[in-house]
Amino acid sequence: MTNTTGVKPHYLSLETGQLRLWQIGKGPDLVALAGPTLSAEPLAERLHRSLGGYRVTVFELPGIGGSATLAADSLDGVATSLAAGLSALGYRSFALAAFELATAVLPILQQKLVRRPVRTVAIGASRAQAWADRRLLPPSLEPRQDGTHLTALWHHLRDSHLLVPSDPSQPATDGEPLPGVAELDAGFVASAVAPRKFAGVWEMLIDGMAGLDASAEVVHVAALDGLQGALGGLSLEPSDMPLPKTVALPGDVIWYDYVETHRGRVHLRRAGGLGPPLLLLPTGGGSSEQFSPVVRTLSKGRQAFSIDYFGNGLSDRLDRDVTVAMLAEDAAAVIQALGFETIDIWGSHTGSLVGLELAILYPQLVRRAVLEGPVFISPDFQSDLLDNYFPPIRADKWGMHIPLIWNWRRDMFMYWPWYKVDRSVARQLGVPSAEQLHLYAIGILESGSTYDQAYRSAFKYDTASRLPLLKRPALICAGPNDMLVNGVEEAEKFAVPGVETRLTPTTVWWPDPDAALAAETYAVYEEFFNR
């Protein structure tokens, strides 16, 4: 659902991790807790449509979506994190609502709040209670090599909307409006970020429903359309208190952030809080999550961060025909929005081309650049890739896009290119673990139908004509098993002043690289950046 509504995401940095919220509207404050069936973004939009006149802020529960970094081992722990989030917002007066299974948190949360809500509303608790009475739990969500755990999760969520809560043999004829594909997809992706945590949170909420009736301070309504009446008679002043700035977490852990640029909202993965900045530019076709170990390792003494390109991961989805030059301009907008005057660049594959173009178009912004695996391909191969490499991916009400994404990404590790499944083009990388494949699949699922925009631009780019224009110090490199390793030899032929070429011991961002070879490769990067 990214960028389809006016709902704005934001991360609150707490002592133990980050809590993500979604906010929309102006007026008095209504804070809501999204349950695991309808995620925070579509719930915020529904609340805004049905109420109006409120500033709606919806939290993702710890363990789910952008709050998945927070521990979710107990209802008390979940309530503690939510109370810390509400305290960080600093709202002077607000109404509080919880949706379906999230209502189980209300009794404990109310006890922990320093500033109490003027009214607390449980929405759809009867549905959640019916699930609890028959102990409805998710299927096993342990990642599997065939990816079917994700298909099972999709159908578990879809059935929670379709079926009578007390009788799963019948379709429900009443209740909230059924979610469209976009809403269902948003809930699925948020739930799938950390599937084990999601399953644990669901079970914990099911068990916690028994304590809900003990709170006499909670007003119950059957559905969202009853919320307006439940809030009637309140005298709440409009609030314009801004959201607190997202700040670094302690240590070298990854923390997440959004930056608003004049081109759109960009999602970042960051590590480190002091020192010179380093921008990591990922490959195309997903989020930059698989590059988190690189961000973390290169953050020692630096402010390191990676971006999700527009159309990828959790950045805005823009309707445009993307070029590498556009991606470079997007990156420059991020650098400028963050207030950096100059920056070092590390880019791989698509990212190496974006880094190259950024250094050409904005040489004043780039100090040094590591460019791993730039694309040099023949015209015939380029045409073949553009025709066959990118299957159309659209969320489907039955989840039929899920096995497509999983198997497409899995085959990429076995064959180059993936669509020529033949022993002669088999890659000797090893099939990643189910957990690693899950991470890659989530990046594509987050990107949706625009996953290919940045990726496709790399195969259209004329590296040979652009490389001689580079005037900044650069290291062009690749690991020995990189399918784009020929870029090192091709780049060397140009003998561009200030550009070095070399093979590195390994590709550090591939799943489970050899630790010793990865350390040697990082040492190459460090030596280059420290000059």
N, C-alpha and C positions, 0 to 999 in steps of 0.2 A: 504493500500500500504506500510505499515511500513516495512522498511528494504529490500524492493525489488529493490531499486535504490540507487545511490550514493548521493541522496539529503539529506542534513543534516538539521534538525530542530534546532531552537534556539529561546530563549525568550529574548526580550529587556524589561527591567524594566523601565517604565516611571513613572511620578509622579502620574498618575491616573489609572494605571493598567499595564498590560503586552501586548506587541505586539509580535506575533510569526511570524517568517520568515523561509523560506526554501532556502538553498544555495547549489549550485553545480558548479563545474568547476573552471578554472583558467584563468586569463587574465584581460582585462579592465572590468569595472563594468557596468552591466546592472541591473537596479532595476525595478521590475515589480509589478503591483497591480493585484492580482487575483480577478476576479469577483465572483459572487455567483453561477455561473453555473459550472465552472471548478476550482477546489480548488487549493491551492498554491502548494502542492507537485507535482501533475501531471503536472501543468502548468510549474513549474521549469524544470521538466524532458523534457517536449516537447520543451521548449525554448533551453535547452542545446543541444538536438538532432538536432534542426533545425539551430542553430547558430554555436555552437562550438567556441572556441577561446575567450569566455567571461566568467567572473565569474557572474553567474546569482543569484540574490537575489530576492525572491518573498515574498511580504507581504500578510498575511491574513488581510482582512479589519477588523477594529474594529467591534465587535459584532458577529464575525464568528470564529469558530474553536478555536485555541489557543489564539486568540485575543478577545474572547467573554467577558473577564472581563472589557474591555474598554467600556465606554459609546459610544453609536452610535445614539444619538438623532437628529443629524443634519449633513448635509454635511460639515458645517464649523467645527464641532467637530471632525468628521472623518478625515478631512484634517489636523487639528491641531495635532492629534495623529500621523498620518503618517509623518508629517513634523518633529515632535519630534523624531520619529524613524530614519528618514534619518539623522537628526542632530547627533543622538547617534552613528550612523555608522561612521560618520566622513569622508566619501568618498570625495576626493579632486575633482574628475571629474567622471561623470557617465552619462549614457543615461537612460531615464525613459520611461517605457511603461505601458499601462493599457489595460486590456482585457475586451471587451464587456461592461457590465454595469458599471464596475469600471472606465471607461473613464469619467463618469459624475463627478468624483472627481477632474479631472485634472485642470480645470480652477482655482478653489479655492486653490488647493495644490500649484500650481505654484506661487501664490501670497504670500504664507507663507514660501517658501523655502529661507533660507539665501544663500545657495549655489545652484545656478540654474543648471539643467541638460544641457548638451551640445546639446541634442536633446530629444524631447518628442514625443512619438508615440502612437496613439490610434489604437488598434487592434480590428476589428469587431464592431466598433461603429454603423455601419448601421444596424446590427442585433439588437443591443440594442435599437436603435431608433425605429425600427419596433415594438418591444415589448412595448415601451413607447407610440407609436401612438395608439395602441389598448389597452393600459393600462393593460398589463398582470401582474397580481399579484398572489402571492401564495394563496392556499386555507387556510382556518382557521387552524392554527398550535397550537391552544390551546391544551395542553395535555388532552387526554381522557382515561377513564378507559379501553377501548378496544384497545388502541394503534393505532387506525386507522389514527390519525394525522400524524404518521410517514410514513405510507403507502402512504398517500396523498402527503407528501413532496417528497418521492422517485419518484413518477410519475410526479410531477411538474418539478423536475429537469431533469428527463429522456426526457420528452416531449420538454423541452427547447432545447435539442440537436436534437431530431428527426423531429420536425415539422417546416414547413415554418414559419419564424417569423411573417410575415404579414397575414398568412392564416393557422390557426391551424387545418384546415380540411384536410391538405395535408402533406405527408412526404416530407422533404427537399431533394433535389437532389444535392445540393452543400453546401459548408461551410467547417468548420473544420472536420477532421476525427472524426467519432463517437467514444465516449469513450467506452473502454472495461468495463467489470464488475468491475475491480479493480479501475479504474479511477472514475467511477460513484459512487462506494461505498465510496471512499475517499471524494468526494464532498458532498455526502449525510451525512456522519458522521460529517464533519465539520459544515454543515448547521444545523444539528440536535442538536448540543451541547446546543444552546440557541435559540429554535425555534421562540419565540416571537421576539427576537432581529433580527434574520435572516429575518423574515417577514418585520420588520420595515426598515431594511437596504435595502432590495429589493425595497420597495415602495419609499424610499427616493432617491435611484438611478434612478428609473423610472422617478420621478418628476424632478430630476436634469439633465436629458438628454437635456432639453431645452436650458441650458446654454453652451453646449459644443461648438457649432459653433462660439461662440463669441471669442474664442481663436484662433488667427492666428498663434500661435507658435506651434500648434500641427500638426504633420504629420499623415495622415490617411492611414491605409492599411486595406484591407478587411479581411485578415487572417494572421495567423502566418507565412505562407510561404512568405509573403511580407515584413517581418521585416528586413531580411538581406539587401534588397535593400534600405529600409528606413534608415538604419544605415550606408550606404555606404558613403565613403569620410570622415568619422570621424577619428580624430587623438587622440585616447585615450591611455594613458600609462597603461600597466598592473599594477594591484594593488594586494598587498599581506597584506593589513591592516587586522589584526585579528578582529573577532567579539568581542564586549565588553562583559565583564563578566556579567552574570545574577546575580543581587543582590536582597536583601530582599526588599519588599515593607514596607512602614511604618506601625506601629501598629501590631496587631495580625492577619492580614488578610493572607489568603493562597496565596502563590506565587509558581509558577511552575518553574521547572529547569530540565535540562538534565545533566547527568554525564556520561562521557566516562570511561568505565572500560575495563580491558583486556578481558572481556567476552562479551562485547557489550554495547550498549547505553541504559541507564535506565532512565525512567521518574520519577521525584520526585514531591511530593506536600509538601511544606515547610511552616513553620511559626516560627516567632522568629528569632533573629539574634545573640543573645548572650547567654552564659550559657552552661551547659553541654549538650551533644547531646542525643537525644532520637529517636530511630528508631522504627517506627510503621510498623508492618508486617501484611498485610491484609488477608482476606479470599481469596480463589481462585475464578476463574471464572468471571473476570471483572477487572476494574481498582480499584484504592484505593480511588476514588472520594467520595464514601459514608462514608469514614473515615475522611474526612476533618474536621468535627466538633471535632473529637477526637484529631487530630493533633493540631488544634487551641487551644483547651482547655488545653492540656498538654504542650503547648509551653510557658506558663508563667514562665519566668526565665530559659528557656531551648531553645535549637535549636532542634525543633521537625520536623521530616520529615517522609513521607511514600513513599513506592516504588510501582511501577507497576512491577510485576514479568515479566521476559521475556515471551513473548507470550500473555501477558495481557495488556490491556489499551494501553498506548502510548509508551511502551518500545519496543525494537527490538523483532521481531518474529524470533525465532530460531527453526530450524528443529531438534528436539531431543526428546528422550523418557525421560521425566523429573522424577526425584526423589526428595524427600525432601532434601537429602544431597546436590544435585546440587543447589537447591534453597538457602540453607544455604551458599554454596560457592559463589553464586551470591551476596548474601547480604554482605558477608565478603569483596568481591571485591568493593562494593559500599562504605563501611565504610573506606576501605583503600584508595580509590580514593579521598574521601572527606578529608582525612588526620586526621581522628579521631583515637586516640590510644585506648580508651575504650568508651563504649557506654551502655546506658540502652536500654532495649527491651520491647516493648508492642506488643503482637501478639494475634490474634484471629483465632480460628479454624485452617485452613491451616497455618496461621501465627504463631499460638502457636507451631506447630510442627517445623516450620522453625526456630523459636526462640530457641526451645529446642535443635535442632540439631546444630545450630550455637554456642550455649553455650558449647556443647559437643566437637565440632570440633575445636573451636577457643575460649577456655575459657579466654585467655588473652584479648580478645576484649570486653567481656561482663561483666558489673559490676553487674547489677540486671535485672531480667526478670519477667514481668507479662505475664502469659500464660493462655489465656481465651479459655475454651472449647476445650481442646485437644481431639483428636479422639481416642476413645476406642470402637471398634466394633467387633462382633463375625466373625469368618471366613465365615459363611454362609451369613451373612448380607453384609460383605465386597464384596463377589462375586456377590451378587444381585445388589449392588450399582454400581460396575464397569461395569456390563452388561447393566444397564438400566438408569443410572442417567444422562448420557451425550449424548444428541441428536447431531448428526452431524450438524454443522452450517457452511454454505457457502453462501456468497453473491450470489444473483441470479438476472439476468437482469430484472426480473419482480418484484423484491422486496419480493419474497415469503418467504425469511428468516426472515422478520421483524415480522409478527404475531407469528411465531414460538418462536422467542426470547422473545417477550413481554409476551406471555401466559405461556411459560415455567417459566420465572422469577416470574410472578404473582402467579402461582400455588405453587411455593416454599414457599410462605408466608402462604399458606392455608393448605398444607399437608406435612408430613414427613414420607417417602420420597415423593416427588412431583408426581411420576408416579403411586402411589397407591391412586387414587382419591376415598376415602372411608370415611364415617363419623367417622369411628373408629380411623383414623389417622389424623383427622382435628386438626390444631394448633390454639390456641386462641391468636393470635398476632394482629388480625385485618388486613384487606386488606389495603395496603398503598395507599396514595393519588396518583392521576394520575401523579403529579409532581415527587413524589418519585419513582414511577415505571419507569418513563422516565429516571431518573438519573441512575437507575440500568441497564436499557436497553442500554443506551449509552455505559456503561462500557463493555457490551458484544459485542456490535457492533464495538467498537474500537478494541476489541481483535480478532474478526473474527474467523477463523477456528482453531486457536490455543488456544481458550478460556479455554479449558479443561485441558491443560497440567499441570499447577500447582494444580488445583482443584483435578484432578485424583490422583496425587501423594499422597495427604493426605489420601485417602482411601486405599492406598497400604502400608502405613507406619506402622511399628510395634512399636507403642508407648510403649507398655509394656516392650519390651526388651531394649529400649533406655533410658527410664526415669531413671532407677537406675544409669546410667553413668553420670548424671548431677551433677556437682560439684560447680555450681554458685548459689547464693541466688535466689530463685524463688517463686512467688506466683501463684498457679494454682487455677483458679476461673471460675465462670460462673454465669449468671443470672438465675433465677428460671424457665423461659420459654424457655431457650436455648435448642435446640434439642440435644445438646452435653453436657448437664449438668451432665450426668453420669460420665463424665471425672473427676469431682472433687472427687467423691466417689472412683472411681477406682485409682486415683493417691494417695489418702490418704492411701490406703492399702499398698503401697510400703514404706511408712515412710522414704523417702529419706532425709538424713540430709540436713538442710538448705532450704528445700522446705515446704512452708506453703500451706494449702488448705482452701478455704472458698467459700460460696455462696456470690455473690454480689447482691445488691438490684435490679438491672436491667441490661440489655444489652444496653450500651450507644450509640452504632452505628446503632441500628435498627431505622426505621423511627419514628420520633416524640416520643421519650421516655418521660415518666413522668419526669418533670423538677426536682422535689424534689428527686426522686429516682436516677436520673442521677447524681445530685450533691453529694449525699451520695456515689455513686459508684466511682466518680472521687476522692472523699476524701480518699477512700480506696487505690486507686492507688498512690495518692500523698504521703500518709503516708508511703507506702512501698518504694517508690523511694527516699524519703527524709532521709532515715536512713543512 
